Each structure stands twice: as C-alpha cells, then as structure tokens.
C-alpha cells in the first residue's frame, strides 16, 4: 500500500482490494472475487488477453456464411426419380437410376434401384 502513492486513500484502498480480489489464493485455490460475487472480475490484463471463445464463434459464423453462399439446398419426396451414386471402385457408371422409397432422416433416403435392390443414401 505504501507504493501506491497517487490518489486519495479511498482510491488506493479500492485499487489494493481489487488487486487482492483478482489474485489466486493458495488456501482456497480460487479467486476471492469468485467466492464473493460468483464471477470473475475484469482487469486491464483481460483487455489485452484475447477472448478465444468469441473469436471461435466469429470464425464459425464466417465459415457458415461463406458455405451458405454457394450451397444449394435440395428437397426430395417419396416416389421421385433420382440417380443414386455407386461408390464401388470398379463401377461402370457413377449414377444408377432409381426411385425414392422412404425418407429415413433429414437428408437420408432409401432408394430402390432399377434392378429391385433397395439402398440407403
């Protein structure tokens, strides 16, 4: 407290208490401010330190907006004719004609191919 020479006694006491309350205590293992007020107090150091959660959220939002610009939403209904992708390595044709039999999820369907086989896509 002797080193804090500028300001009135109340200002110096407030600065001292603030620095005490944001210092980790060895006995409790937490900050006195967290125990007293239930939250962490913000200091000048918090303004210098980057807020990673906010930065991650901003980056994710930016990525979503970029993706949504060139992304096309597709809607299918039962009975609609589609081409089902053939993922086998030696496939002659990449798309096999078929008809949607059932929707099993938001973007998952059961497709009945021309040869009668039912596959999930």
Secondary structure, DSSP 8 states (H G I E B T S, - for coil): --S--SS-HHHHHHHHHHHHHTSB-TTTSSBHHHHHHSS----HHHHHS--HHHHHHHHHHHHHHHHHHH-------TT-EEEEE---TT-S-SEEEEEEEEE-SSS-EEEEETTS-EEE-
